[in-house]
């Protein structure tokens, strides 16, 4: 599970890149951060899955306050 630190426009992609080689599946918890759910979803869809430098990411699970917001799978 990756806790998200910060609110930049690439915070999720940066968190995944730091863990390259550890897994192809990630859980992103945005409970304690000020990033909005809408922005987190945008970053996963547009930045994480469309970038060649994060092509190793196959699945991303987004949670907030112990609730699953969405599950994303690279196609």
Biopython code that builds the backbone (N, CA, C, O; Angstrom):
import numpy as np
from Bio.PDB.StructureBuilder import StructureBuilder

atoms = [
    (1, "UNK", "N", (0.847, -1.166, 0.000)),
    (1, "UNK", "CA", (0.000, 0.000, 0.000)),
    (1, "UNK", "C", (0.897, 1.235, 0.000)),
    (1, "UNK", "O", (1.874, 1.311, 0.745)),
    (2, "UNK", "N", (0.548, 2.191, -0.845)),
    (2, "UNK", "CA", (1.306, 3.423, -0.951)),
    (2, "UNK", "C", (0.470, 4.560, -0.396)),
    (2, "UNK", "O", (-0.588, 4.893, -0.930)),
    (3, "UNK", "N", (0.961, 5.149, 0.684)),
    (3, "UNK", "CA", (0.346, 6.372, 1.172)),
    (3, "UNK", "C", (0.807, 7.502, 0.274)),
    (3, "UNK", "O", (1.978, 7.564, -0.100)),
    (4, "UNK", "N", (-0.077, 8.366, -0.062)),
    (4, "UNK", "CA", (0.243, 9.464, -0.961)),
    (4, "UNK", "C", (0.675, 10.666, -0.131)),
    (4, "UNK", "O", (-0.022, 11.067, 0.801)),
    (5, "UNK", "N", (1.817, 11.235, -0.470)),
    (5, "UNK", "CA", (2.324, 12.409, 0.228)),
    (5, "UNK", "C", (2.417, 13.555, -0.743)),
    (5, "UNK", "O", (3.209, 13.518, -1.685)),
    (6, "UNK", "N", (1.609, 14.581, -0.519)),
    (6, "UNK", "CA", (1.636, 15.760, -1.369)),
    (6, "UNK", "C", (0.381, 15.903, -2.189)),
    (6, "UNK", "O", (-0.537, 15.087, -2.112)),
    (7, "UNK", "N", (0.362, 16.961, -2.979)),
    (7, "UNK", "CA", (-0.818, 17.258, -3.791)),
    (7, "UNK", "C", (-0.449, 17.620, -5.223)),
    (7, "UNK", "O", (-1.274, 18.168, -5.955)),
    (8, "UNK", "N", (0.779, 17.320, -5.630)),
    (8, "UNK", "CA", (1.204, 17.716, -6.978)),
    (8, "UNK", "C", (0.416, 16.966, -8.044)),
    (8, "UNK", "O", (-0.287, 15.997, -7.756)),
    (9, "UNK", "N", (0.544, 17.424, -9.254)),
    (9, "UNK", "CA", (-0.206, 16.837, -10.366)),
    (9, "UNK", "C", (0.344, 15.479, -10.792)),
    (9, "UNK", "O", (-0.222, 14.837, -11.677)),
    (10, "UNK", "N", (1.435, 15.034, -10.177)),
    (10, "UNK", "CA", (1.999, 13.730, -10.531)),
    (10, "UNK", "C", (2.356, 12.905, -9.293)),
    (10, "UNK", "O", (3.229, 12.039, -9.363)),
    (11, "UNK", "N", (1.709, 13.155, -8.187)),
    (11, "UNK", "CA", (2.061, 12.505, -6.923)),
    (11, "UNK", "C", (1.853, 10.985, -6.976)),
    (11, "UNK", "O", (2.646, 10.246, -6.394)),
    (12, "UNK", "N", (0.826, 10.510, -7.647)),
    (12, "UNK", "CA", (0.562, 9.070, -7.726)),
    (12, "UNK", "C", (1.588, 8.384, -8.625)),
    (12, "UNK", "O", (2.109, 7.327, -8.270)),
    (13, "UNK", "N", (1.876, 8.955, -9.750)),
    (13, "UNK", "CA", (2.877, 8.400, -10.656)),
    (13, "UNK", "C", (4.242, 8.342, -9.972)),
    (13, "UNK", "O", (4.962, 7.352, -10.107)),
    (14, "UNK", "N", (4.596, 9.382, -9.249)),
    (14, "UNK", "CA", (5.867, 9.426, -8.539)),
    (14, "UNK", "C", (5.942, 8.339, -7.462)),
    (14, "UNK", "O", (6.985, 7.711, -7.281)),
    (15, "UNK", "N", (4.843, 8.124, -6.756)),
    (15, "UNK", "CA", (4.802, 7.077, -5.720)),
    (15, "UNK", "C", (5.004, 5.695, -6.332)),
    (15, "UNK", "O", (5.696, 4.858, -5.751)),
    (16, "UNK", "N", (4.412, 5.449, -7.491)),
    (16, "UNK", "CA", (4.569, 4.152, -8.157)),
    (16, "UNK", "C", (5.994, 3.973, -8.674)),
    (16, "UNK", "O", (6.570, 2.893, -8.543)),
    (17, "UNK", "N", (6.562, 5.019, -9.257)),
    (17, "UNK", "CA", (7.910, 4.920, -9.803)),
    (17, "UNK", "C", (8.932, 4.607, -8.721)),
    (17, "UNK", "O", (9.913, 3.910, -8.981)),
    (18, "UNK", "N", (8.715, 5.115, -7.505)),
    (18, "UNK", "CA", (9.629, 4.835, -6.395)),
    (18, "UNK", "C", (9.633, 3.353, -6.038)),
    (18, "UNK", "O", (10.594, 2.856, -5.450)),
    (19, "UNK", "N", (8.562, 2.648, -6.390)),
    (19, "UNK", "CA", (8.428, 1.235, -6.026)),
    (19, "UNK", "C", (8.613, 0.299, -7.211)),
    (19, "UNK", "O", (8.227, -0.868, -7.142)),
    (20, "UNK", "N", (9.186, 0.784, -8.275)),
    (20, "UNK", "CA", (9.405, -0.040, -9.456)),
    (20, "UNK", "C", (10.209, -1.279, -9.066)),
    (20, "UNK", "O", (11.207, -1.185, -8.352)),
    (21, "UNK", "N", (9.769, -2.424, -9.537)),
    (21, "UNK", "CA", (10.441, -3.670, -9.244)),
    (21, "UNK", "C", (9.887, -4.394, -8.026)),
    (21, "UNK", "O", (10.196, -5.566, -7.812)),
    (22, "UNK", "N", (9.079, -3.717, -7.232)),
    (22, "UNK", "CA", (8.496, -4.346, -6.052)),
    (22, "UNK", "C", (7.207, -5.077, -6.381)),
    (22, "UNK", "O", (6.943, -6.152, -5.843)),
    (23, "UNK", "N", (6.405, -4.497, -7.261)),
    (23, "UNK", "CA", (5.110, -5.092, -7.590)),
    (23, "UNK", "C", (4.568, -4.461, -8.863)),
    (23, "UNK", "O", (5.034, -3.408, -9.298)),
    (24, "UNK", "N", (3.580, -5.117, -9.449)),
    (24, "UNK", "CA", (2.874, -4.521, -10.588)),
    (24, "UNK", "C", (1.456, -4.118, -10.176)),
    (24, "UNK", "O", (0.672, -3.633, -10.992)),
    (25, "UNK", "N", (1.146, -4.329, -8.900)),
    (25, "UNK", "CA", (-0.169, -3.971, -8.345)),
    (25, "UNK", "C", (0.023, -3.005, -7.179)),
    (25, "UNK", "O", (0.859, -3.232, -6.304)),
    (26, "UNK", "N", (-0.752, -1.933, -7.176)),
    (26, "UNK", "CA", (-0.590, -0.906, -6.161)),
    (26, "UNK", "C", (-1.920, -0.535, -5.525)),
    (26, "UNK", "O", (-2.960, -0.505, -6.183)),
    (27, "UNK", "N", (-1.859, -0.256, -4.235)),
    (27, "UNK", "CA", (-2.997, 0.297, -3.503)),
    (27, "UNK", "C", (-2.594, 1.710, -3.109)),
    (27, "UNK", "O", (-1.600, 1.909, -2.411)),
    (28, "UNK", "N", (-3.364, 2.680, -3.556)),
    (28, "UNK", "CA", (-3.095, 4.075, -3.225)),
    (28, "UNK", "C", (-4.143, 4.545, -2.222)),
    (28, "UNK", "O", (-5.341, 4.541, -2.506)),
    (29, "UNK", "N", (-3.676, 4.949, -1.048)),
    (29, "UNK", "CA", (-4.559, 5.413, 0.016)),
    (29, "UNK", "C", (-4.478, 6.935, 0.084)),
    (29, "UNK", "O", (-3.423, 7.491, 0.389)),
    (30, "UNK", "N", (-5.590, 7.603, -0.199)),
    (30, "UNK", "CA", (-5.604, 9.062, -0.177)),
    (30, "UNK", "C", (-6.344, 9.604, 1.053)),
    (30, "UNK", "O", (-6.773, 10.758, 1.059)),
    (31, "UNK", "N", (-6.491, 8.784, 2.081)),
    (31, "UNK", "CA", (-7.250, 9.164, 3.270)),
    (31, "UNK", "C", (-6.668, 10.372, 3.994)),
    (31, "UNK", "O", (-7.415, 11.248, 4.429)),
    (32, "UNK", "N", (-5.364, 10.430, 4.125)),
    (32, "UNK", "CA", (-4.733, 11.464, 4.946)),
    (32, "UNK", "C", (-4.210, 12.643, 4.139)),
    (32, "UNK", "O", (-3.559, 13.529, 4.693)),
    (33, "UNK", "N", (-4.479, 12.666, 2.867)),
    (33, "UNK", "CA", (-3.939, 13.733, 2.018)),
    (33, "UNK", "C", (-5.028, 14.647, 1.484)),
    (33, "UNK", "O", (-6.209, 14.300, 1.487)),
    (34, "UNK", "N", (-4.617, 15.802, 1.034)),
    (34, "UNK", "CA", (-5.585, 16.774, 0.538)),
    (34, "UNK", "C", (-5.868, 16.623, -0.954)),
    (34, "UNK", "O", (-6.603, 17.429, -1.524)),
    (35, "UNK", "N", (-5.298, 15.610, -1.590)),
    (35, "UNK", "CA", (-5.623, 15.353, -2.995)),
    (35, "UNK", "C", (-7.076, 14.884, -3.069)),
    (35, "UNK", "O", (-7.506, 14.048, -2.274)),
    (36, "UNK", "N", (-7.809, 15.414, -4.005)),
    (36, "UNK", "CA", (-9.217, 15.029, -4.130)),
    (36, "UNK", "C", (-9.346, 13.672, -4.814)),
    (36, "UNK", "O", (-8.439, 13.226, -5.517)),
    (37, "UNK", "N", (-10.465, 13.039, -4.600)),
    (37, "UNK", "CA", (-10.730, 11.760, -5.266)),
    (37, "UNK", "C", (-10.723, 11.947, -6.776)),
    (37, "UNK", "O", (-10.172, 11.125, -7.509)),
    (38, "UNK", "N", (-11.326, 13.015, -7.231)),
    (38, "UNK", "CA", (-11.389, 13.303, -8.669)),
    (38, "UNK", "C", (-9.979, 13.451, -9.258)),
    (38, "UNK", "O", (-9.702, 12.933, -10.340)),
    (39, "UNK", "N", (-9.097, 14.151, -8.553)),
    (39, "UNK", "CA", (-7.726, 14.344, -9.029)),
    (39, "UNK", "C", (-6.948, 13.036, -8.991)),
    (39, "UNK", "O", (-6.157, 12.770, -9.897)),
    (40, "UNK", "N", (-7.150, 12.220, -7.975)),
    (40, "UNK", "CA", (-6.470, 10.926, -7.892)),
    (40, "UNK", "C", (-6.884, 10.024, -9.052)),
    (40, "UNK", "O", (-6.037, 9.371, -9.661)),
    (41, "UNK", "N", (-8.162, 9.984, -9.357)),
    (41, "UNK", "CA", (-8.655, 9.184, -10.484)),
    (41, "UNK", "C", (-8.052, 9.686, -11.794)),
    (41, "UNK", "O", (-7.639, 8.888, -12.635)),
    (42, "UNK", "N", (-8.000, 11.003, -11.968)),
    (42, "UNK", "CA", (-7.412, 11.580, -13.177)),
    (42, "UNK", "C", (-5.941, 11.169, -13.300)),
    (42, "UNK", "O", (-5.487, 10.787, -14.378)),
    (43, "UNK", "N", (-5.207, 11.249, -12.199)),
    (43, "UNK", "CA", (-3.788, 10.898, -12.244)),
    (43, "UNK", "C", (-3.577, 9.432, -12.583)),
    (43, "UNK", "O", (-2.656, 9.100, -13.330)),
    (44, "UNK", "N", (-4.400, 8.561, -12.058)),
    (44, "UNK", "CA", (-4.255, 7.141, -12.366)),
    (44, "UNK", "C", (-4.579, 6.878, -13.831)),
    (44, "UNK", "O", (-3.820, 6.196, -14.519)),
    (45, "UNK", "N", (-5.690, 7.406, -14.312)),
    (45, "UNK", "CA", (-6.104, 7.160, -15.701)),
    (45, "UNK", "C", (-5.190, 7.829, -16.714)),
    (45, "UNK", "O", (-4.793, 7.203, -17.697)),
    (46, "UNK", "N", (-4.853, 9.094, -16.488)),
    (46, "UNK", "CA", (-4.140, 9.876, -17.499)),
    (46, "UNK", "C", (-2.627, 9.856, -17.348)),
    (46, "UNK", "O", (-1.912, 9.903, -18.349)),
    (47, "UNK", "N", (-2.129, 9.788, -16.138)),
    (47, "UNK", "CA", (-0.681, 9.848, -15.928)),
    (47, "UNK", "C", (-0.062, 8.462, -15.729)),
    (47, "UNK", "O", (0.903, 8.101, -16.403)),
    (48, "UNK", "N", (-0.616, 7.708, -14.817)),
    (48, "UNK", "CA", (-0.027, 6.421, -14.456)),
    (48, "UNK", "C", (-0.143, 5.403, -15.586)),
    (48, "UNK", "O", (0.854, 4.778, -15.949)),
    (49, "UNK", "N", (-1.322, 5.224, -16.141)),
    (49, "UNK", "CA", (-1.536, 4.177, -17.140)),
    (49, "UNK", "C", (-1.191, 4.592, -18.566)),
    (49, "UNK", "O", (-1.108, 3.731, -19.442)),
    (50, "UNK", "N", (-0.991, 5.852, -18.820)),
    (50, "UNK", "CA", (-0.642, 6.283, -20.174)),
    (50, "UNK", "C", (0.845, 6.562, -20.348)),
    (50, "UNK", "O", (1.296, 6.860, -21.454)),
    (51, "UNK", "N", (1.604, 6.466, -19.270)),
    (51, "UNK", "CA", (3.032, 6.760, -19.317)),
    (51, "UNK", "C", (3.840, 5.498, -19.571)),
    (51, "UNK", "O", (3.534, 4.441, -19.018)),
    (52, "UNK", "N", (4.861, 5.600, -20.399)),
    (52, "UNK", "CA", (5.713, 4.441, -20.667)),
    (52, "UNK", "C", (6.643, 4.131, -19.500)),
    (52, "UNK", "O", (7.051, 2.982, -19.331)),
    (53, "UNK", "N", (6.986, 5.135, -18.689)),
    (53, "UNK", "CA", (7.893, 4.870, -17.573)),
    (53, "UNK", "C", (7.198, 4.239, -16.366)),
    (53, "UNK", "O", (7.858, 3.908, -15.380)),
    (54, "UNK", "N", (5.885, 4.071, -16.430)),
    (54, "UNK", "CA", (5.160, 3.310, -15.406)),
    (54, "UNK", "C", (4.396, 2.161, -16.052)),
    (54, "UNK", "O", (3.345, 1.751, -15.560)),
    (55, "UNK", "N", (4.931, 1.645, -17.155)),
    (55, "UNK", "CA", (4.291, 0.535, -17.867)),
    (55, "UNK", "C", (4.265, -0.743, -17.039)),
    (55, "UNK", "O", (3.495, -1.655, -17.340)),
    (56, "UNK", "N", (5.091, -0.822, -16.005)),
    (56, "UNK", "CA", (5.120, -1.997, -15.134)),
    (56, "UNK", "C", (3.883, -2.088, -14.238)),
    (56, "UNK", "O", (3.610, -3.153, -13.684)),
    (57, "UNK", "N", (3.133, -0.999, -14.087)),
    (57, "UNK", "CA", (1.933, -0.999, -13.242)),
    (57, "UNK", "C", (0.789, -1.649, -14.007)),
    (57, "UNK", "O", (0.402, -1.182, -15.079)),
    (58, "UNK", "N", (0.252, -2.727, -13.451)),
    (58, "UNK", "CA", (-0.848, -3.447, -14.083)),
    (58, "UNK", "C", (-2.194, -3.098, -13.461)),
    (58, "UNK", "O", (-3.187, -2.941, -14.170)),
    (59, "UNK", "N", (-2.227, -2.976, -12.130)),
    (59, "UNK", "CA", (-3.474, -2.751, -11.414)),
    (59, "UNK", "C", (-3.270, -1.687, -10.345)),
    (59, "UNK", "O", (-2.237, -1.660, -9.676)),
    (60, "UNK", "N", (-4.260, -0.811, -10.187)),
    (60, "UNK", "CA", (-4.222, 0.206, -9.140)),
    (60, "UNK", "C", (-5.567, 0.219, -8.426)),
    (60, "UNK", "O", (-6.625, 0.260, -9.054)),
    (61, "UNK", "N", (-5.499, 0.183, -7.112)),
    (61, "UNK", "CA", (-6.681, 0.238, -6.266)),
    (61, "UNK", "C", (-6.628, 1.562, -5.517)),
    (61, "UNK", "O", (-5.615, 1.884, -4.896)),
    (62, "UNK", "N", (-7.699, 2.323, -5.570)),
    (62, "UNK", "CA", (-7.759, 3.613, -4.894)),
    (62, "UNK", "C", (-8.691, 3.504, -3.701)),
    (62, "UNK", "O", (-9.855, 3.129, -3.846)),
    (63, "UNK", "N", (-8.174, 3.836, -2.510)),
    (63, "UNK", "CA", (-9.015, 3.787, -1.319)),
    (63, "UNK", "C", (-8.953, 5.112, -0.567)),
    (63, "UNK", "O", (-7.968, 5.848, -0.631)),
    (64, "UNK", "N", (-10.037, 5.386, 0.143)),
    (64, "UNK", "CA", (-10.109, 6.568, 1.000)),
    (64, "UNK", "C", (-10.967, 6.210, 2.200)),
    (64, "UNK", "O", (-12.088, 5.722, 2.052)),
    (65, "UNK", "N", (-10.432, 6.456, 3.390)),
    (65, "UNK", "CA", (-11.146, 6.171, 4.639)),
    (65, "UNK", "C", (-11.661, 4.733, 4.689)),
    (65, "UNK", "O", (-12.818, 4.487, 5.030)),
    (66, "UNK", "N", (-10.790, 3.794, 4.348)),
    (66, "UNK", "CA", (-11.080, 2.349, 4.384)),
    (66, "UNK", "C", (-12.171, 1.909, 3.403)),
    (66, "UNK", "O", (-12.724, 0.817, 3.540)),
    (67, "UNK", "N", (-12.476, 2.744, 2.429)),
    (67, "UNK", "CA", (-13.484, 2.423, 1.426)),
    (67, "UNK", "C", (-12.811, 2.364, 0.050)),
    (67, "UNK", "O", (-12.049, 3.257, -0.319)),
    (68, "UNK", "N", (-13.102, 1.314, -0.689)),
    (68, "UNK", "CA", (-12.576, 1.212, -2.053)),
    (68, "UNK", "C", (-13.321, 2.199, -2.932)),
    (68, "UNK", "O", (-14.545, 2.139, -3.054)),
    (69, "UNK", "N", (-12.581, 3.100, -3.539)),
    (69, "UNK", "CA", (-13.169, 4.099, -4.459)),
    (69, "UNK", "C", (-13.275, 3.488, -5.853)),
    (69, "UNK", "O", (-14.323, 3.565, -6.495)),
    (70, "UNK", "N", (-12.180, 2.879, -6.316)),
    (70, "UNK", "CA", (-12.190, 2.310, -7.664)),
    (70, "UNK", "C", (-10.997, 1.381, -7.836)),
    (70, "UNK", "O", (-9.984, 1.506, -7.147)),
    (71, "UNK", "N", (-11.137, 0.457, -8.762)),
    (71, "UNK", "CA", (-10.062, -0.452, -9.159)),
    (71, "UNK", "C", (-9.780, -0.191, -10.637)),
    (71, "UNK", "O", (-10.698, -0.151, -11.456)),
    (72, "UNK", "N", (-8.514, -0.015, -10.965)),
    (72, "UNK", "CA", (-8.109, 0.284, -12.334)),
    (72, "UNK", "C", (-7.187, -0.820, -12.830)),
    (72, "UNK", "O", (-6.347, -1.311, -12.075)),
    (73, "UNK", "N", (-7.334, -1.216, -14.092)),
    (73, "UNK", "CA", (-6.508, -2.256, -14.691)),
    (73, "UNK", "C", (-6.013, -1.773, -16.039)),
    (73, "UNK", "O", (-6.783, -1.258, -16.849)),
    (74, "UNK", "N", (-4.728, -1.942, -16.271)),
    (74, "UNK", "CA", (-4.154, -1.565, -17.574)),
    (74, "UNK", "C", (-4.693, -2.509, -18.642)),
    (74, "UNK", "O", (-4.742, -3.722, -18.434)),
    (75, "UNK", "N", (-5.093, -1.962, -19.773)),
    (75, "UNK", "CA", (-5.600, -2.803, -20.858)),
    (75, "UNK", "C", (-4.675, -2.735, -22.057)),
    (75, "UNK", "O", (-4.934, -3.379, -23.074)),
]
sb = StructureBuilder()
sb.init_structure("model")
sb.init_model(0)
sb.init_chain("A")
sb.init_seg("    ")
for serial, (resi, resn, name, xyz) in enumerate(atoms, 1):
    if name == "N":
        sb.init_residue(resn, " ", resi, " ")
    sb.init_atom(name, np.array(xyz, "f"), 0.0, 1.0, " ", f" {name:<3s}", serial, name[0])
structure = sb.get_structure()
